[in-house]
Amino acid sequence: MTKFLLMILSVLCANLLSGALSSLVLAKVRGSYSMAIATAVGMLVLVAVLYPLYRYLNSWATALSQFFLRTGKKMFGRILGLLLVFLALLALLYYGYARLWFGVNIYAVLFGNFV
């Protein structure tokens, strides 16, 4: 279960990273270079960043899952600690996606007066 939850977070994180990186790179090179060059630069940057991430994803997920299990077990018990860490990281990713896709603080939108 731990590896499954971490794989969910890893996929979402990698996608968020690639989306943010694409937007950033294309914003920088779009005005200065032709579409062909800007596309090639964007693709190269994505491969340079995401290849190591995907290559080592399984070993990182295993190491992180062991760390989360040890830490969560000490604080809240094994299952509850894991779920709390998972939900906290998922909330951060949710914020990142809303910021990237819509340019808003989603928690301010959802909870308006409370945040």
C-alpha positions as a printed Julia matrix, in Angstrom:
115×3 Matrix{Float64}:
   0.0    0.0     0.0
   2.84   2.37    0.84
   4.49   2.02   -2.56
   1.14   2.5    -4.28
   0.48   5.76   -2.45
   4.0    6.96   -3.16
   3.67   6.08   -6.84
   0.48   8.17   -6.99
   2.33  11.11   -5.45
   5.35  10.53   -7.71
   3.29  10.53  -10.89
   1.42  13.68   -9.87
   4.63  15.39   -8.81
   6.45  14.49  -12.03
   3.54  15.74  -14.12
   3.32  18.97  -12.14
   7.07  19.46  -12.48
   6.98  18.85  -16.23
   4.04  21.22  -16.7
   5.68  23.99  -14.68
   9.01  23.43  -16.4
   7.4   23.49  -19.85
   5.61  26.73  -19.09
   8.74  28.33  -17.7
  11.04  27.26  -20.54
   8.58  28.15  -23.27
   7.91  31.55  -21.7
  11.65  32.27  -21.83
  12.44  30.99  -25.32
   9.18  31.57  -27.2
   9.81  35.24  -27.9
  13.49  34.87  -28.78
  13.53  31.8   -31.01
  11.47  30.19  -33.74
   8.82  27.6   -32.88
  11.1   24.78  -34.02
  13.99  25.85  -31.78
  11.71  26.64  -28.81
  10.08  23.2   -29.11
  13.45  21.45  -29.28
  14.78  23.37  -26.27
  11.64  22.58  -24.29
  11.9   18.89  -25.12
  15.59  18.77  -24.19
  15.03  20.46  -20.84
  12.18  18.07  -20.01
  14.28  15.02  -20.84
  17.23  16.36  -18.88
  15.09  16.86  -15.78
  12.62  13.99  -16.0
  14.9   11.16  -17.17
  16.78  10.9   -13.86
  13.51  11.24  -12.0
  11.91   8.3   -13.81
  15.09   6.25  -13.79
  15.43   6.33  -10.02
  11.74   6.56   -9.15
  11.44   3.0    -7.83
  14.49   3.26   -5.56
  13.4    6.69   -4.32
   9.87   5.43   -3.67
  11.23   2.51   -1.66
  13.5    4.75    0.42
  10.76   7.32    0.97
   8.2    4.68    1.91
  10.55   3.28    4.56
  11.19   6.77    5.9
   7.47   7.63    6.0
   6.62   4.36    7.69
   9.25   4.89   10.39
   8.31   8.54   10.95
   4.55   7.96   10.82
   4.76   4.96   13.11
   6.57   7.02   15.73
   4.04   9.86   15.58
   0.61   8.4    14.82
   0.95   4.69   14.26
   1.82   2.97   11.01
  -1.36   3.32    8.95
  -2.63   6.63   10.31
   0.8    8.24    9.98
   1.14   7.07    6.39
  -2.32   8.34    5.46
  -1.72  11.71    7.12
   1.57  12.2     5.29
  -0.05  11.1     2.03
  -2.95  13.54    2.47
  -0.61  16.41    3.38
   1.53  15.83    0.28
  -1.58  15.44   -1.87
  -2.86  18.78   -0.54
   0.42  20.43   -1.57
   0.18  18.93   -5.04
  -3.46  20.07   -5.29
  -2.33  23.61   -4.52
   0.46  23.36   -7.12
  -1.87  22.14   -9.87
  -4.44  24.87   -9.16
  -1.68  27.48   -9.2
  -0.22  26.15  -12.48
  -3.48  25.58  -14.33
  -5.6   28.47  -13.05
  -3.15  30.83  -11.34
  -5.1   30.82   -8.07
  -4.64  29.82   -4.46
  -7.25  27.07   -4.43
  -7.54  27.06   -0.66
  -8.38  30.76   -0.6
 -11.03  30.08   -3.25
 -12.47  27.07   -1.4
 -12.31  28.42    2.12
 -12.41  32.18    1.37
 -12.99  33.69    4.8
 -11.27  30.93    6.73
  -7.81  31.15    5.11
